[in-house]
């Protein structure tokens, strides 16, 4: 390999030197041609131009007298190629530049024919120009430079080739020095040791091949294991996704259940608190509110009574009597007491009292006013019967608790004021509205005391 590199380098140097010599000769010819052109005062026309810069050039007069021998001589190759050097030939093809053709591309390269009236001169001139074109084409085909070339381009190409030559000479010196070092350090090989080393290497190769086969089998086994593991991985991944889907579903259901549980717990606590409030609340006190408004006694804000200065509408009085009847009936049911001779029938603002044993005679607890109303004794009889029922309720309560006592005494439809000792009738006939209103107020007060007693007994 070292001798081949040297041969390649020598061939390259020879080629560069030959090309440089040819370029110098070409430069000299062109210089002589320029001198001759100047001497002839530029009388000869320009038929060619530089192949590189396309500037018109004048050829030397020697180009006018070229015989066949000179043409054949110029066609000989100026490059000395080593036939045996295959690598140099192959590498030269990579850098081969096609020749510049003047024969076939004369119009693009400045070739032109000037017409003349004389046919002989035209034919001679045409033949001369064709010969020169063929000559330049041959020169271009056997060199890497297209011809013709002007003086300036020749100088430039020579400078470039000088630089390439210097670089090649520097590389040649480096290679030559390295070759000398290799030749100095070259040792005579020991054939026996080399053969032993070769045998050892062959054994090592055999061992390594065996190991390689073993490793290939292990690789196949590992690949199969990896395949199985990949399938297992895919299965586990699917199970993991399924698990997380189910977990998310159950988690969502759990959150919904917890929300519902907290909601129910809040409802339960609220219900318990309401129950405690209801337990602490007396139904009678809430349902029946007995109070007073000036001279009137009131039950659930309905005034019971009538004054000349404040004529209460009979619909309000009837509603008050309906609430009063309902309260006394509820208190009697609370202590499981049944009235004698009478049966209270709460019926809103048309409540009444049934008289037992007299074909269920009805005594109304409502009125409508007017002149005829004051001569109707049924309303007065109903109010007297109500006072009798309240007296029966009082006596029934006193049986269980001797300490129970109402603030106002009642007897046959009259209520006594302990402060003055006067008695006031609950009848409206032959009675003033003031006394009737006061009697009804005392009636509601006694009823409120009975309500308070029953409420206390219920709380116990």
C-alpha positions in Angstrom: 0.0 0.0 0.0 2.9 2.4 0.6 4.4 1.9 -2.8 1.0 2.4 -4.4 0.5 5.7 -2.6 3.9 6.8 -3.8 3.1 5.8 -7.4 -0.2 7.7 -7.2 1.5 10.8 -5.8 4.3 10.6 -8.5 1.7 10.3 -11.2 -0.2 13.3 -9.9 3.0 15.4 -9.7 4.0 14.4 -13.2 0.6 15.4 -14.5 0.7 18.8 -12.8 4.2 19.5 -14.2 3.2 18.4 -17.7 0.1 20.5 -17.6 2.1 23.5 -16.3 4.6 23.1 -19.2 1.8 22.9 -21.7 0.2 26.0 -20.3 3.5 27.9 -20.4 4.0 26.9 -24.1 0.4 28.0 -24.8 1.1 31.3 -23.0 4.2 31.8 -25.1 2.3 31.1 -28.3 -0.4 33.5 -27.4 2.2 36.1 -26.5 3.8 35.7 -29.9 0.4 35.9 -31.4 -0.4 39.1 -29.7 2.9 40.6 -30.9 2.2 39.6 -34.5 -1.2 41.0 -34.3 0.1 44.3 -33.1 2.7 44.3 -35.9 0.0 43.7 -38.5 -2.0 46.7 -37.0 -5.0 44.4 -36.3 -5.8 44.0 -40.0 -6.8 40.3 -39.6 -10.4 39.8 -38.2 -11.1 37.8 -35.0 -12.7 34.4 -35.5 -12.2 32.9 -32.0 -12.8 33.9 -28.4 -11.4 32.7 -25.1 -13.1 29.6 -23.8 -13.0 30.9 -20.2 -13.7 34.7 -20.4 -15.3 34.8 -23.9 -13.1 37.7 -25.0 -12.1 37.8 -28.7 -8.5 36.6 -29.4 -6.2 36.8 -32.5 -4.4 33.5 -33.3 -0.7 33.3 -34.2 0.1 33.3 -37.9 1.6 29.8 -37.5 -2.0 28.6 -37.2 -2.6 29.6 -40.8 -0.1 27.1 -42.2 -0.8 23.7 -40.4 -0.2 20.6 -42.3 -1.5 17.1 -41.6 1.6 15.9 -39.8 1.4 18.8 -37.3 -2.3 18.0 -36.8 -1.5 14.4 -36.1 1.3 15.3 -33.7 -1.0 17.7 -31.8 -3.6 15.0 -31.4 -1.2 12.8 -29.4 -2.0 12.8 -25.6 0.1 15.0 -23.5 -0.9 13.2 -20.2 1.2 10.2 -19.3 -1.3 7.8 -17.6 -0.2 4.6 -15.9 -2.2 1.8 -17.4 -1.7 -0.4 -14.5 -2.8 2.3 -12.0 -6.5 1.5 -11.8 -7.2 3.7 -8.9 -5.8 6.8 -10.6 -7.9 6.1 -13.7 -11.1 5.7 -11.5 -10.4 8.9 -9.5 -9.7 10.9 -12.7 -13.2 10.1 -14.0 -14.7 11.7 -10.9 -12.9 15.0 -11.7 -13.2 14.8 -15.5 -14.3 18.0 -17.3 -15.9 17.6 -20.7 -13.9 19.4 -23.5 -14.9 22.6 -24.9 -16.1 22.0 -28.5 -15.5 24.6 -31.1 -16.5 22.4 -34.1 -20.1 21.7 -33.1 -20.8 24.8 -30.9 -19.2 27.5 -33.0 -22.0 29.9 -32.7 -21.9 29.8 -28.9 -18.1 30.2 -28.8 -17.6 33.2 -31.2 -17.0 31.2 -34.4 -18.4 33.1 -37.4 -17.8 33.1 -41.1 -17.5 36.4 -43.0 -19.0 36.3 -46.4 -16.9 37.1 -49.5 -17.8 37.6 -53.0 -15.2 35.1 -54.2 -16.3 31.5 -53.7 -12.7 30.2 -53.7 -11.6 32.4 -50.9 -14.8 31.5 -49.0 -14.2 27.8 -49.3 -10.5 28.2 -48.3 -11.4 30.3 -45.3 -14.1 27.9 -44.2 -11.7 25.0 -44.5 -9.0 26.8 -42.5 -11.4 27.8 -39.8 -12.8 24.2 -39.6 -9.3 22.9 -39.3 -8.5 25.3 -36.4 -11.8 24.4 -34.7 -10.9 20.7 -34.9 -7.5 21.5 -33.6 -8.8 23.3 -30.5 -11.4 20.6 -29.9 -8.6 18.0 -29.9 -6.6 20.1 -27.5 -9.6 20.4 -25.2 -10.3 16.7 -25.3 -6.8 15.7 -24.3 -6.4 18.2 -21.4 -8.5 19.5 -18.6 -8.5 23.0 -20.0 -10.8 24.2 -22.8 -9.1 25.9 -25.7 -8.4 28.5 -26.9 -7.4 30.5 -23.8 -6.4 34.2 -23.7 -3.2 35.5 -22.0 -4.9 36.7 -18.8 -6.7 33.4 -18.3 -3.5 31.5 -18.9 -1.7 33.5 -16.3 -4.5 32.9 -13.8 -4.6 29.1 -14.5 -0.8 29.0 -14.1 -1.0 30.7 -10.7 -3.7 28.2 -9.6 -1.6 25.2 -10.8 1.5 26.6 -9.0 -0.6 26.7 -5.8 -1.8 23.1 -6.4 1.8 22.1 -7.1 3.0 23.6 -3.9 0.3 21.8 -1.9 1.1 18.5 -3.7 4.8 18.9 -3.0 4.1 19.6 0.7 1.8 16.5 0.9 4.5 14.5 -0.9 7.1 15.5 1.6 4.8 14.5 4.5 4.1 11.1 2.9 7.8 10.6 2.1 8.8 11.4 5.7 6.2 9.1 7.1 7.3 6.4 4.7 10.9 6.7 5.8 9.8 6.4 9.4 7.8 3.3 8.6 10.8 1.8 6.8 13.1 2.6 9.8 10.7 1.1 12.3 9.8 -1.9 10.3 10.7 -5.2 12.0 11.1 -8.7 10.5 8.1 -10.6 11.5 8.5 -14.0 13.3 6.5 -16.5 11.2 6.2 -19.1 13.9 4.9 -16.6 16.5 2.5 -15.3 13.9 1.3 -18.8 13.1 0.8 -19.5 16.8 -1.0 -16.2 17.2 -3.1 -17.1 14.2 -4.0 -20.5 15.7 -4.8 -18.8 19.0 -7.0 -16.3 17.2 -8.7 -19.1 15.3 -9.4 -20.9 18.6 -10.6 -17.7 20.0 -12.8 -17.2 17.0 -14.2 -20.7 17.4 -14.8 -20.1 21.1 -16.4 -16.7 20.4 -18.6 -18.3 17.7 -19.7 -20.9 20.2 -20.4 -18.2 22.7 -22.2 -16.3 20.0 -24.5 -19.2 19.3 -25.1 -19.6 23.0 -25.9 -15.9 23.3 -28.2 -16.1 20.3 -30.1 -19.0 22.0 -30.3 -17.0 25.2 -31.4 -14.0 23.2 -34.2 -16.0 21.7 -35.2 -17.2 25.1 -35.1 -13.7 26.5 -37.1 -12.4 23.5 -39.7 -15.1 24.2 -39.7 -14.2 27.8 -40.1 -10.5 26.9 -43.0 -11.4 24.6 -44.7 -13.3 27.3 -44.0 -10.5 29.8 -45.4 -8.0 27.3 -48.6 -10.0 26.9 -48.8 -10.2 30.7 -48.1 -6.4 30.9 -50.9 -5.7 28.4 -53.3 -8.0 30.4 -52.3 -6.3 33.7 -52.8 -2.9 32.0 -56.3 -3.8 30.9 -57.1 -5.1 34.4 -55.6 -2.0 35.9 -57.8 0.2 33.7 -60.8 -2.0 34.5 -59.9 -1.7 38.2 -59.6 2.1 38.0 -62.9 2.4 36.1 -64.7 0.3 38.8 -62.9 2.2 41.5 -64.0 5.5 40.0 -67.5 4.2 39.7 -67.7 3.0 43.3 -65.9 6.1 44.5 -68.6 8.2 42.8 -71.3 6.1 44.3 -69.6 6.4 47.7 -69.5 10.2 47.4 -73.1 10.3 46.4 -74.0 8.0 49.3 -72.0 10.1 51.7 -73.8 13.2 50.4 -77.1 11.5 50.8 -76.1 10.3 54.3 -75.1 13.8 55.4 -78.3 15.2 53.9 -80.4 12.6 55.8 -78.4 13.2 58.9 -79.1 17.0 58.6 -82.7 16.2 58.1 -82.8 13.9 61.1 -81.1 16.5 63.3 -83.5 19.1 62.1 -86.4 16.8 62.7 -85.1 16.0 66.2 -84.8 19.7 66.9 -88.3 20.3 65.7 -89.5 17.4 67.7 -87.9 18.8 70.8 -89.5 22.1 70.1 -92.8 20.4 69.6 -92.4 18.4 72.8 -91.7 21.6 74.7 -94.6 23.3 73.0 -98.1 23.0 74.5 -100.6 22.3 71.7 -103.4 24.1 73.6 -101.3 27.3 74.2 -100.3 27.4 70.5 -103.7 26.6 69.1 -105.8 28.7 71.4 -104.4 32.1 72.4 -106.6 33.8 75.0 -105.9 37.4 75.8 -107.7 40.7 76.0 -108.0 43.8 73.9 -109.3 46.7 76.0 -112.7 45.7 77.4 -112.9 42.7 75.2 -111.7 39.2 75.9 -110.1 37.6 72.8 -109.4 34.1 71.6 -107.1 33.8 68.6 -107.6 37.5 68.1 -111.3 37.2 67.8 -113.2 39.6 70.1 -116.0 38.1 72.2 -118.5 40.8 73.1 -120.0 44.0 71.9 -120.0 47.7 73.1 -121.9 50.7 71.9 -118.6 52.5 71.4 -117.1 49.6 69.6 -119.7 47.6 67.8 -118.0 44.3 66.9 -119.3 42.5 63.8 -121.4 39.4 64.6 -119.2 37.3 62.2 -116.2 38.0 64.5 -118.3 37.2 67.6 -119.6 34.0 66.1 -116.0 33.0 65.2 -114.9 33.7 68.8 -117.7 31.5 70.1 -116.6 28.7 67.6 -113.0 28.8 69.0 -114.3 28.8 72.6 -116.6 25.8 71.9 -113.7 24.0 70.2 -111.3 24.7 73.2 -113.7 23.4 75.9 -114.5 20.3 73.8 -110.8 19.6 73.4 -110.1 20.0 77.1 -112.9 17.6 78.0 -111.6 15.0 75.6 -108.1 15.5 77.1 -109.3 14.4 80.5 -111.8 11.8 79.0 -114.8 13.7 80.4 -118.3 13.6 79.0 -120.7 16.5 79.7 -124.0 15.8 81.3 -127.2 17.0 79.5 -125.2 18.7 76.7 -123.0 17.8 73.8 -120.7 20.5 72.4 -120.6 20.6 68.6 -117.7 22.9 67.3 -118.6 24.0 63.9 -116.7 27.2 63.2 -118.8 30.3 63.3 -122.0 28.2 63.4 -121.1 26.1 66.4 -124.0 24.9 68.7 -124.8 22.7 71.7 -127.0 19.7 71.6 -129.4 19.1 74.4 -129.4 15.4 75.3 -132.8 13.7 75.9 -134.9 16.3 74.1 -134.8 15.0 70.6 -131.3 16.5 70.2 -132.4 20.1 70.5 -129.8 22.5 69.1 -128.8 25.7 71.0 -126.9 28.0 68.7 -123.7 29.8 69.8 -124.0 32.3 67.0 -126.2 35.3 66.3 -127.0 37.7 63.5 -128.2 40.8 65.4 -131.3 42.8 64.6 -134.5 43.4 66.4 -135.8 39.8 66.1 -132.5 38.5 67.4 -133.0 40.1 70.8 -136.4 38.3 71.3 -134.8 34.9 70.3 -133.9 33.1 73.6 -132.1 30.1 71.9 -128.8 32.1 71.7 -129.0 33.0 75.4 -129.9 29.4 76.3 -126.9 28.2 74.3 -124.6 30.6 76.2 -126.1 29.5 79.6 -125.6 25.8 78.5 -121.9 26.6 77.7 -121.4 28.1 81.2 -122.9 25.0 82.7 -120.5 22.8 80.6 -117.6 24.9 81.9 -118.8 24.5 85.5 -119.0 20.7 84.9 -115.4 20.7 83.6 -114.3 22.7 86.7 -116.0 20.2 89.1 -114.4 17.3 87.2 -111.0 18.8 87.5 -111.5 19.5 91.2 -112.2 15.8 91.8 -108.6 15.0 90.8 -107.0 18.1 92.3 -108.7 19.8 95.2 -106.4 22.7 94.9 -107.7 23.7 91.5 -109.9 26.8 91.5 -111.2 29.2 88.8 -110.9 33.0 89.4 -114.5 33.7 88.8 -117.5 31.7 90.2 -120.2 30.6 87.8 -123.8 29.8 88.6 -126.8 29.4 86.3 -125.4 31.6 83.5 -124.0 34.2 85.8 -120.3 35.0 86.6 -119.4 36.7 89.8 -116.6 39.4 90.0 -114.8 38.7 93.3 -113.4 42.3 93.4 -116.9 43.9 93.5 -119.1 41.0 94.4 -121.3 41.8 91.4 -122.6 39.0 89.1 -122.8 39.5 85.4 -125.1 37.4 83.2 -124.0 35.9 79.9 -127.5 36.4 78.4 -127.8 39.3 76.0 -131.6 39.6 76.5 -132.6 42.2 79.1 -128.9 42.9 79.6 -126.6 45.8 78.7 -123.8 45.2 76.2 -121.2 46.4 78.7 -122.3 43.7 81.3 -122.6 41.0 78.6 -119.1 41.9 77.3 -117.7 41.8 80.9 -119.3 38.4 81.6 -117.8 37.0 78.4 -114.4 38.3 79.4 -114.7 36.6 82.8 -115.8 33.4 80.9 -112.7 33.5 78.7 -110.5 34.1 81.8 -111.9 31.0 83.5 -111.4 29.0 80.3 -107.8 30.2 80.1 -107.2 29.0 83.7 -108.6 25.6 82.7 -106.3 25.6 79.6 -103.3 26.4 81.7 -104.0 23.6 84.2 -104.5 21.0 81.5 -101.3 22.1 79.8 -99.3 21.8 83.0 -100.7 18.3 83.6 -99.8 17.3 80.0 -96.2 18.5 80.5 -95.9 16.3 83.6 
